[in-house]
Amino acid sequence: MKKHVVGIDIGGTKLATVVADATGNILSKVRQPTLAEQGPEYALQQLFEMVYETLALAGVEQSAMSAIGVSCGGPLDTKTGVVYSPPNLPGWDAFPLKTRLESEFQVPVTIENDANASALAEWRFGGGRGYDAVLYMTMSTGIGGGIVLNGRIYHGANDSAGEVGHQILLPDGPRCGCGKRGCLEALCSGPAIARRAKDAIQKKPATAILTLAGGCIEQVKSEHVLEAARQGDAVALKLVEETAYYMGWGITNLVNILNPDIVLLGTIAMAAGALLLEPIRETVAALAMARPADAVKIMPAQLGETLGDRAAVALVV
């Protein structure tokens, strides 16, 4: 009986493969650097070898593998399994990932945008368990999201649903990587927080943010801002307040539209804890319509560093 699944997590800096049992318990894992500059064919050969190695580590025969789930940065087509030029994977232009994996391993392959797969993993294994309408948001290099309704990912008309970071809050605001101005991502992602911190330091250099960055303004990162805020630094606290307000505003829009049971915030928000979560909750309570605001919980995501592995497995368990 085929009772094991393989999960593949493809990122711009790392590749990971896992083997899990039928309930999603991870039995073995292999990680390798992506070496994205080598292109998709090089990465694919790496993945083939990694899957075989992961199966061997788990003591699982290839014949016992029932399916492969792949979590990968988009854009991509979940039906055809074609990956279309993700920003962090140069050369992956209309790359037929699903077809190539199925040809090698002779099992069904499911490919999903990493944010959507993460949302499904949180619904199945993490903070979204027991809820019908789950919104997952990540605050990292970008701001991504995934929507799970009654246990199914909501994809929209052409796999574009869940782009929560590209709602426009300030039409004349900072330029976003998508080409528009004033997106939530351009205000609250890790690089955006760092950019705003550098602007603030130019005006008030006497701040713990700069000290934590070793005195070099170009080295300032969002984690320096959070640590300085924990120390009570006034400049950092102001930046956190602004970030929480913009995030709360963006979440308010989503709460009013989607009426979710729970919003799960990952990465930066999870690391910051109450420092960000409490003012975000206060902003949503103040700005959102009363009924959806009363219904929603805003909580940290739960899966942490296991999320990428669980995301791939959640697609096929």
N, C-alpha and C positions, 0 to 999 in steps of 0.2 A: 504493500500500500504506500502510495506517495504521500508523505505527511510532513515534508520539510519545504521551506521556501527560502529563496535567496533575496536579499535586499542589496541594492546598489545605490550609493550616494555619490553624485558627481558634482564637484564644486570647482571653482577656479584655482584653488590651491591644493586641494586634496581629493583623492578618490578613496572610497571605503566600500568594502563588501562584507556582508554578514550572512550567516545561516541561522534560521530560526525554526522552532517547531511549530506545530499547527496552532498553538495559542499565542504565538508571538514572542516566546522566550528566546533570547539570543544565545546561541550556543558557541559561536566563534566569530572572529572579526579580523580583517586585514586592512591596513591603511597604507597608502602610498601617496607621494606628492603627484599632483596632476601633470606638472611640466607642460602647462597649457600651450606654450609656444611651439611644442612639437606637433600640435594638431590632433585631429580626431582619430586618425588611424593608429597613431602611437598610443593614445589613451585607450582605444578599444582593445588593442593587444594586451595592454596592461590589465584591463578589466577581465579579459578571458583568463589570464594566468591567476589573477587574484581570486576569481570565483572558484577555480579548481583547488587552489590552496586553501580557501576558506572551508570548502566541503571536506577536504582531507583533515583539517584541524578539528572539525566537528565529528569526524568519523562517519560521515554520511556519503553513501554512494550517489553518483549522479542520477542513477535510475530512481532514487527516492525523492528527487526534487520535483515539485509539482508546478512551480511558477516562479517568476522573477519580477520583483517590483523595483522600479527605478525612480529616484527622486533627483531632479535635475533643474538647473536654472532655465527659465524660458527666455524667449518665446518658443513654444513647441505645440505640436498638434497631438492631443491625447489619443485620437482615433488612429492615425497613421503611425504615430511614434516617431515622427520626423522632428528633429531639433533645428531651430532656425536662428543661428547667429546670436547666442547669448553674449552679453557684453564681456563676461569673464572667460569665455571660451572661444578665442579667435580661430577662425577657420571652420567652425561647426556650421556651415551654411547649407541648410536643407540636408542635414546628415541623417540617414535612415537608421537610427539607433535601434529601434524595435526590430526591424527586419534582420539586422546584422546579429543581434543577440539571439533571436529565435532560430536563426540558421545555425548558430554555433551550438546551442544547448538543447534545441528541440523541445522547448516548453513554452507556454504562453508568457508573454512579457507585457507588463503594464507600465507605461511611462507617464509621469505626472510632474507638473511644475512643483518646485520644492516647497513653495509657500502653501500650496494646496495640500500637498502630501503631509506637511507639518501640521496643518489644521486637522486633517483626518487622524493623524497619530495622537494629537492632544485629545480629540474626541474619543478615540478608542482606548488609549492607554493612560492619558494624563488628566489635566484639569477639566476637560470637557465631558468626562464620563457622566452619563445620566441626564444629559441635556439634549434637547431636540434642535436648537438653533445656536450654533457656536461660531463665533468670529475669532479667528486667531490673527494677531498682528505681530510682526517682528520689527524691532528697532535696531538696525545694525548699519552696515554700509549703505543700505537703502531701507525703505519702509515697505514691506510686503504684507500680504494678507491672504487668508483663505477662509472660505465660508462653507460650513458643513450644515446641511439641513436634513434632519431625519436620517442621519447616518450616511448621507451622500454628499460629495463635493458639488457645490454649485459652480458650473463652468461658464454659464452665459452662452451667448450665441456662437462664439468662436474661440472658446478657451481664454477669454480676456477678463472674466469676472475676478474680483478680489484685488484689483489694483488700487488698494486703499491709499497708498502713498502718493498717488497722482491726482487726488482731489485738490483743486486750487483754492487756497485760502486767501492769498494776497496776489491779485492779478499783476501788480507792479513789483512783486517781491523778487527774491534772488532766483537766478536761473537754475533750473533743475536739470538733471542728466537726461531727462526725456525731451528737453528742448523748450518746455513751457516755463513760465515764471510762477513763483509763489506756491508750488506744490507743498503738501505736508512733508514730503521727503526732503525738500530743499530747506526746510526749517528745523526738522527734528531728527534726521538721521545722525549717525555718529559723526560723519564728516561735516554736516551742517552745524552741529553743536560746536565742533572744534573751530569752524570758521567764525561763528558768532563770538566764540571766546577770544579768538585772536583780535577781532575788531574791538572787543571790550578792553583787552589788555593794552591796545594802542592808546586808549583814553586813560586807563587806570592801571599802570604797570605794577603797582604795589599790590599784588594779589598772590595768594597761595597757588593758584593755577600755574603761574609761571615758575614758581619754585619747584613744584612737583614735576614740571616738564624739564627740569635741569637748567632753568634759566634761558632756554632757547624757545622762542615763540613758535618757530616752525615745527617743533616737536609736540605742541599741545594737542591732546586728544580728548575725546569725550570723557574717558575715565578719569583724567586729571580734574575735569570740571566737577564730576560727582564726588571725588575724594575731597576736593577743596570745599565743596558745599557741606560735606559731613563735618569738616573742621570749623564750619561757621563762617567761611570767607564770604564777604558781602557780595563781591562780583560774581562768584560762583552761584550763590543762592539766587541772585537775580536771574542768571542764565537758566537755572533749573526752573524757576517760577515761570519764565517765558516759555520754556520747552513744554512744561506741564500744561500751560494754557493752550498752546497750539495743538498739542496732542489731544487734550480734552475737547477742543473745538472740532477736530477731525473725527474723533470718536462719537461726539454728539451727532454729527451728520449721519454716521452709520447707524447709530442707535435709533434715530428717528426714521430712517429708511427701512432697516432690516428687522427692528424689534427683536434683537437676539436675547437669549437667556443669559449668555455669558460672553464677555470679551476677555480673551486671554492675551496678555502682553509678554513677549519674549525678549531675550538678549539684554539690551541696555535697561529696559524697564524692569526686567527680572533682577538684574544685578543691583539696580538702584533701590528696589524695594519701596518702602513707604515714602522715601524721599520724593519719588515721582508719582507713585500710585495714589497717595492721598490727595494731592492737589489735582490730579487728573480726575479722580472721582468727584471732587468738589466742583470742578468746572462742568462736568457732564450733568451733575445734579442741578446746577444753576442754569444751564443752557438748553438741555434737552426737554422735549415735551414730557409732561408729567407721567403719563401711563407707561411709555417705554422706559423712562428713567427709573421708575419704581420697580420695573421687572428685571432690569439688567444687573448682573454682577460684573465688576471689573477686577480681574484677579491676575496674578503672575502665572505664566505658563509653568508647567510642572516638570517637563521631561529634560530640561537642561541640556547637558552635553550628549545625552543619548538620543536627542531629537532626530538627527539626521538618519541614524540607524532605524529608529522606530518608524520614521516617516516612510522609508522605502518598504519596510515590512508591512505596514498598515495597509498598503495598496493591494496586497495579495493574500493576507491571512484569511 
